Structures are given as structure tokens and as C-alpha cells.
Amino acid sequence: MPVFNRLEFLEPAIASVFAQTFADWELIIADDGSSEATRAYLRTLQDDARVRVISMAHTGRPSVVSNVALREARGEYVAFLDSDDIWLPKKLEIQIASLRRHPERGWSYTKFALIDAFGSRTDPARTRNWPTPTGWVLEKLLQEETVIAQPSVVVLRRLLGQLGTFDEELVMCYDDELWFRLAAHSEIDGVDEALTLVRRHGQHSGSDIIAWRDRRQVFEKALQVKRGRRLDDMLRKLRAQMSAGLARSQATSGRRLDAFATLCSSAPHSWRYPRCWLGAWAAAARACAPQSMRTLVRHLRRRRQLARS
């Protein structure tokens, strides 16, 4: 568990570990330079021999903090829990029992439900019910036919030892990159039950620009390994989509030169996907146009709309 403040969410997250019906666990907390109030709370946990707290100077990079904790893990399996999310009581028991029944599967995930800052579940009608297929899921992940929430995952520690842990160059999408590597090397065990609660609130870090940039880097890294024509074509298209999304985000954020630099640098691998980059070029052009021209375009659009009506 990587931790940086947010004490109001941290306490229920840790309580959900202690509430597990599977009791043979160790909780390794890497504290990324939290304030004294959080550090004082973490000190109260160390009376339990199953809890270890690692104090760090602040990095602001969850991938780095998580890897510090992972290097200390001693168990057969590793599970991930963010400091603002919650496990339901039977989560570990169900996942580990299923993995032991299916030794050909090196990792596991569950369905998840969304909760708000107060712990209330989001209206199910307003959220997508992602399936949790079992088996080889790399292509399904790339096509977004399934989504893996980080706190839902349990993985064999020896498999992480073979493949490596989180990519520390990534700020936001480091978990997706690891899931792609795992999915390319092992079948997954899908648990079709929402045993994980993922919290949505106003204290998340990161930005749209960082997310688009990281996601593009994830696909660029995946393309370094030849996976066959079908998957490679899929990855190239996804890289083009991420480049276009990054350029649009940069343009709408006022970073016009960055947007054009992204479009120019991505042109050699994006030209064959016009639907990906034409919209991004348009967004960049709009962002760079003088205010008077943008006002004129809006005026002309309104006149056309009125004429049609």
C-alpha cells in the first residue's frame, strides 16, 4: 500500500485489510513523506506484527512508492490496495482459493464497484458493468472489453519476479503497463463478484495531459516486443489515438506549441489513421487561431444554425 496523507480515506482502507476472512497476510505500507498526523496513525498500526511501515522522503510518484513496498514482500502472493480504496471481507479468501485451484493462472482480479468520498456506492445505472473474463485477456484489455482495477489484483510474487514490477517512468498509467505484461505471459483468474470498492473523490493527483502521455508511452513500450501482426496493428493504432488525445489535451490547455510538437513527432506513425489525428490537428489549429478569428467562426456557425432552423 502506497500512502500519502488522505487520512480520512486511509483508515477505512486499512480497516478493510484487518477485516479479511483470510488472515495469513502481511501489510507493507510505503509512506511517501506524509504529514505528522498520518505518520502518527501509521505508528499505531505497528503493534501488529503483520504490519510493516516504510518511511520515505516524498517523491510524488506512486509507481516508485509501490515498488519500494513490493521489494519487501515475502508472501506467495502479492495484492495491491490504494490508500483510498476498500476490500470487501472475503476478497483475499475467494481469490487465493481460486488461484490455488487453477495453478495455470498466475494472477487474479475481481469486479469492482465505485464509491464516493463518503463511502456511498455510485448509482449502478450510471456506471459500466465491466465483465471479468478468465484466461488470456491481453487483446480484451487492449480493446477495452474489460478493465482491471489495481486494488482488485492478486498476483504470484514469483511471476512479478520474472516480469518486473511497476515502470517508474510512468506517473499515472503504471498499473496498465504491468497488466499488459502479465496478460502476455499468463492466464488470469476472473472473479465475477464486486469484492473491491474503488473510491472517486476530489483529491486524485495527475492530469489529462499526463494520462495521455503515459498511456502513449505504455503502447510504445509494448510495441518493442513483437506480438504478431494483429496485436502489433492494434498497438500502433492505439499509439496514434493516444498521440491525438495528448495533442488535443495540450491544445485545450493552452500549450499550443506542445500540441503542434506532439502532432509533428507522431505524424510518421499516425498518418495511416486519419480518424485519429484529423480531429487533433483541428483542435490545435483552433487553439492557435487569433481570438478574433475564433469569434468570427462562432458567429458564422450561429448564423448557419439559425438559417437551417
C-alpha positions as CSV (number, residue, x, y, z in Angstrom):
1,M,0.0,0.0,0.0
2,P,1.5,3.4,-1.1
3,V,0.4,6.2,1.3
4,F,0.5,9.9,1.2
5,N,-1.8,11.6,3.7
6,R,-5.6,11.4,3.0
7,L,-6.1,10.1,6.5
8,E,-9.9,10.1,6.2
9,F,-9.6,7.5,3.4
10,L,-6.6,5.7,4.7
11,E,-8.3,4.5,8.0
12,P,-11.2,2.6,6.3
13,A,-8.8,1.2,3.7
14,I,-6.6,-0.4,6.4
15,A,-9.6,-1.5,8.4
16,S,-10.7,-3.5,5.3
17,V,-7.4,-5.4,5.4
18,F,-7.9,-6.3,9.1
19,A,-11.4,-7.4,8.3
20,Q,-10.3,-10.0,5.8
21,T,-11.5,-13.6,6.4
22,F,-8.1,-14.7,5.0
23,A,-5.9,-13.9,7.9
24,D,-2.4,-15.0,6.8
25,W,-1.3,-11.7,5.3
26,E,1.3,-9.1,5.8
27,L,0.6,-5.4,5.1
28,I,3.5,-3.4,3.8
29,I,2.9,0.3,3.8
30,A,5.3,2.6,2.0
31,D,4.7,6.1,3.3
32,D,5.7,8.8,0.8
33,G,6.6,11.5,3.3
34,S,3.2,12.1,4.8
35,S,2.4,14.8,7.4
36,E,2.7,14.1,11.2
37,A,-1.0,13.2,11.6
38,T,-0.7,10.4,9.1
39,R,2.7,9.2,10.4
40,A,1.2,9.1,14.0
41,Y,-1.6,7.0,12.8
42,L,0.7,4.6,11.0
43,R,2.8,4.2,14.2
44,T,-0.3,2.9,16.0
45,L,-0.5,0.0,13.5
46,Q,2.9,-1.4,14.1
47,D,1.8,-3.2,17.3
48,D,0.6,-5.9,14.9
49,A,3.5,-8.0,13.7
50,R,1.8,-8.4,10.3
51,V,2.2,-4.6,9.6
52,R,5.4,-3.0,8.4
53,V,5.7,0.7,7.6
54,I,8.5,2.0,5.4
55,S,9.1,5.8,5.7
56,M,10.3,7.6,2.6
57,A,11.2,11.1,1.6
58,H,8.4,12.5,-0.6
59,T,8.6,11.5,-4.3
60,G,5.1,12.1,-5.5
61,R,5.4,9.1,-7.8
62,P,3.1,6.2,-6.8
63,S,4.9,3.7,-9.0
64,V,8.2,4.4,-7.1
65,V,6.5,4.1,-3.7
66,S,4.7,0.9,-4.6
67,N,7.9,-0.7,-5.8
68,V,9.6,0.1,-2.5
69,A,6.8,-1.9,-0.8
70,L,6.9,-4.7,-3.4
71,R,10.6,-5.3,-2.8
72,E,9.9,-6.1,0.8
73,A,7.1,-8.6,0.1
74,R,7.7,-12.1,1.4
75,G,4.4,-13.9,0.7
76,E,3.5,-16.3,-2.0
77,Y,1.1,-13.8,-3.5
78,V,1.0,-10.0,-3.7
79,A,-2.1,-7.9,-3.6
80,F,-2.5,-4.2,-4.2
81,L,-4.5,-1.7,-2.3
82,D,-4.5,2.0,-2.8
83,S,-4.9,4.1,0.4
84,D,-8.3,5.3,-0.6
85,D,-10.0,2.1,-1.7
86,I,-11.6,-0.8,0.2
87,W,-11.6,-4.6,0.1
88,L,-14.7,-6.5,1.0
89,P,-14.1,-9.1,3.7
90,K,-13.9,-12.2,1.6
91,K,-11.8,-10.8,-1.2
92,L,-8.5,-12.4,-0.4
93,E,-10.1,-15.7,0.7
94,I,-12.0,-16.1,-2.6
95,Q,-9.2,-15.1,-4.9
96,I,-6.4,-17.1,-3.3
97,A,-8.6,-20.2,-3.1
98,S,-9.5,-19.9,-6.8
99,L,-5.8,-19.4,-7.8
100,R,-4.8,-22.5,-5.9
101,R,-7.5,-24.5,-7.7
102,H,-6.1,-23.2,-11.0
103,P,-2.3,-23.3,-10.9
104,E,-2.0,-22.4,-14.6
105,R,-3.3,-18.9,-13.8
106,G,-0.6,-16.6,-12.3
107,W,-2.9,-13.7,-11.3
108,S,-6.4,-12.8,-10.4
109,Y,-8.8,-9.9,-10.5
110,T,-12.4,-9.1,-9.4
111,K,-15.2,-7.0,-10.4
112,F,-15.3,-3.6,-8.7
113,A,-17.8,-1.0,-7.6
114,L,-17.4,2.7,-7.4
115,I,-17.9,4.7,-4.2
116,D,-17.8,8.4,-3.4
117,A,-15.8,10.3,-0.9
118,F,-18.3,9.4,1.8
119,G,-18.2,5.6,1.0
120,S,-21.6,5.5,-0.7
121,R,-21.9,3.4,-3.8
122,T,-22.3,5.2,-7.1
123,D,-25.6,4.5,-8.8
124,P,-25.0,1.3,-10.8
125,A,-27.2,2.6,-13.6
126,R,-24.6,5.4,-14.2
127,T,-21.6,3.1,-14.3
128,R,-20.5,0.4,-16.7
129,N,-20.6,-3.2,-15.5
130,W,-17.3,-4.5,-16.8
131,P,-17.0,-8.2,-17.4
132,T,-14.2,-10.2,-15.7
133,P,-13.2,-12.9,-18.2
134,T,-10.8,-15.7,-17.3
135,G,-7.9,-16.8,-19.5
136,W,-5.8,-14.9,-21.9
137,V,-7.1,-11.3,-21.8
138,L,-4.4,-9.2,-23.5
139,E,-6.5,-8.5,-26.6
140,K,-9.6,-7.8,-24.4
141,L,-7.6,-5.3,-22.4
142,L,-6.3,-3.5,-25.5
143,Q,-9.9,-3.3,-26.9
144,E,-11.2,-2.2,-23.5
145,E,-13.6,-5.1,-23.3
146,T,-12.5,-5.4,-19.7
147,V,-10.9,-3.1,-17.2
148,I,-8.7,-4.2,-14.3
149,A,-8.8,-2.1,-11.2
150,Q,-5.5,-2.1,-9.4
151,P,-6.8,-2.9,-5.9
152,S,-8.7,-5.9,-7.3
153,V,-5.4,-7.7,-8.4
154,V,-3.7,-10.6,-6.7
155,V,-0.5,-12.0,-8.4
156,L,2.0,-14.7,-7.7
157,R,5.1,-13.0,-6.4
158,R,7.4,-15.3,-8.4
159,L,5.7,-14.1,-11.6
160,L,6.4,-10.5,-10.6
161,G,10.0,-11.6,-10.0
162,Q,10.2,-12.8,-13.6
163,L,8.5,-9.9,-15.3
164,G,9.5,-7.0,-13.1
165,T,7.3,-4.5,-11.1
166,F,5.9,-1.1,-12.0
167,D,7.6,1.1,-14.6
168,E,8.9,4.0,-12.6
169,E,9.0,6.3,-15.6
170,L,5.2,6.4,-15.6
171,V,3.3,8.7,-13.3
172,M,-0.3,7.6,-13.8
173,C,-0.7,4.5,-16.1
174,Y,2.0,2.3,-14.5
175,D,-0.6,-0.3,-13.5
176,D,-1.9,-0.7,-17.0
177,E,1.6,-1.3,-18.3
178,L,2.1,-4.0,-15.8
179,W,-1.3,-5.6,-16.6
180,F,-0.3,-5.8,-20.3
181,R,2.9,-7.6,-19.4
182,L,1.2,-10.0,-17.1
183,A,-1.6,-10.7,-19.6
184,A,1.0,-11.5,-22.3
185,H,2.7,-14.1,-20.1
186,S,-0.1,-15.7,-18.0
187,E,-3.8,-16.5,-18.0
188,I,-5.8,-14.6,-15.5
189,D,-8.4,-15.8,-13.0
190,G,-11.5,-13.6,-13.2
191,V,-13.8,-13.4,-10.1
192,D,-17.3,-12.3,-11.2
193,E,-18.1,-10.6,-8.0
194,A,-17.6,-7.0,-6.9
195,L,-15.2,-7.6,-4.0
196,T,-13.3,-4.3,-4.4
197,L,-14.6,-0.8,-3.9
198,V,-12.8,2.0,-5.8
199,R,-13.2,5.5,-4.4
200,R,-13.8,8.5,-6.6
201,H,-13.1,11.9,-4.9
202,G,-11.6,15.3,-5.4
203,Q,-8.1,14.6,-4.1
204,H,-6.8,12.5,-7.0
205,S,-3.5,13.6,-8.4
206,G,-2.3,13.8,-12.1
207,S,-3.8,15.5,-15.1
208,D,-5.3,14.7,-18.5
209,I,-2.0,15.6,-20.2
210,I,0.0,13.2,-18.0
211,A,-2.6,10.4,-18.5
212,W,-2.5,10.8,-22.4
213,R,1.3,11.0,-22.3
214,D,1.7,8.0,-20.1
215,R,-0.8,5.9,-22.0
216,R,1.1,6.6,-25.3
217,Q,4.3,5.6,-23.6
218,V,2.7,2.3,-22.5
219,F,1.8,1.4,-26.1
220,E,5.2,2.5,-27.4
221,K,6.8,0.2,-24.8
222,A,4.5,-2.7,-25.8
223,L,5.5,-2.3,-29.4
224,Q,9.1,-3.0,-28.6
225,V,8.1,-6.7,-28.2
226,K,6.8,-8.3,-31.4
227,R,3.4,-10.0,-30.6
228,G,2.2,-10.9,-34.1
229,R,0.6,-8.8,-36.8
230,R,-2.9,-8.5,-35.4
231,L,-1.7,-7.3,-31.9
232,D,1.0,-5.1,-33.3
233,D,-1.5,-3.3,-35.7
234,M,-3.8,-2.8,-32.7
235,L,-1.0,-1.3,-30.6
236,R,0.1,1.0,-33.4
237,K,-3.5,2.3,-33.8
238,L,-3.8,2.8,-30.0
239,R,-0.5,4.7,-30.0
240,A,-1.9,7.0,-32.7
241,Q,-5.0,7.6,-30.7
242,M,-3.0,8.4,-27.6
243,S,-0.9,10.9,-29.6
244,A,-4.0,12.6,-30.9
245,G,-5.6,12.7,-27.4
246,L,-2.4,14.2,-26.0
247,A,-2.3,16.9,-28.7
248,R,-6.0,17.8,-28.1
249,S,-5.4,18.0,-24.4
250,Q,-2.3,20.2,-24.8
251,A,-4.2,22.5,-27.2
252,T,-7.2,22.9,-25.0
253,S,-4.9,23.6,-22.0
254,G,-3.2,26.5,-23.9
255,R,0.0,24.6,-24.6
256,R,-0.1,25.3,-28.3
257,L,3.5,24.7,-29.2
258,D,3.5,21.4,-27.3
259,A,0.4,20.3,-29.2
260,F,2.0,21.0,-32.6
261,A,5.2,19.3,-31.5
262,T,3.2,16.2,-30.5
263,L,1.4,16.1,-33.8
264,C,4.6,16.6,-35.8
265,S,6.5,13.9,-33.9
266,S,3.7,11.5,-34.1
267,A,3.0,12.0,-37.9
268,P,5.3,9.2,-39.1
269,H,3.3,6.6,-37.2
270,S,-0.2,8.3,-37.2
271,W,-0.7,9.2,-40.9
272,R,-2.4,5.9,-41.7
273,Y,-5.0,6.6,-39.1
274,P,-6.7,9.8,-40.3
275,R,-9.6,9.5,-37.9
276,C,-7.2,9.7,-35.0
277,W,-5.3,12.8,-36.0
278,L,-7.5,15.0,-38.1
279,G,-9.5,16.0,-35.0
280,A,-6.3,16.7,-33.1
281,W,-5.0,18.9,-35.9
282,A,-8.3,20.8,-35.9
283,A,-8.1,21.3,-32.1
284,A,-4.6,22.5,-32.3
285,A,-5.5,24.9,-35.2
286,R,-8.4,26.3,-33.2
287,A,-6.2,26.8,-30.2
288,C,-3.6,28.7,-32.2
289,A,-6.1,30.9,-34.1
290,P,-6.4,34.5,-33.0
291,Q,-9.3,35.4,-30.7
292,S,-10.9,37.5,-33.4
293,M,-10.9,34.6,-35.9
294,R,-12.4,32.2,-33.3
295,T,-15.1,34.7,-32.6
296,L,-15.9,35.1,-36.3
297,V,-16.1,31.3,-36.7
298,R,-18.5,31.0,-33.8
299,H,-20.6,33.9,-35.3
300,L,-20.8,32.2,-38.7
301,R,-21.8,28.9,-37.1
302,R,-24.6,30.5,-35.3
303,R,-25.8,32.2,-38.5
304,R,-25.8,28.8,-40.3
305,Q,-27.7,27.2,-37.5
306,L,-30.3,30.0,-37.5
307,A,-30.7,29.7,-41.3
308,R,-31.3,26.0,-41.1
309,S,-34.0,26.4,-38.4
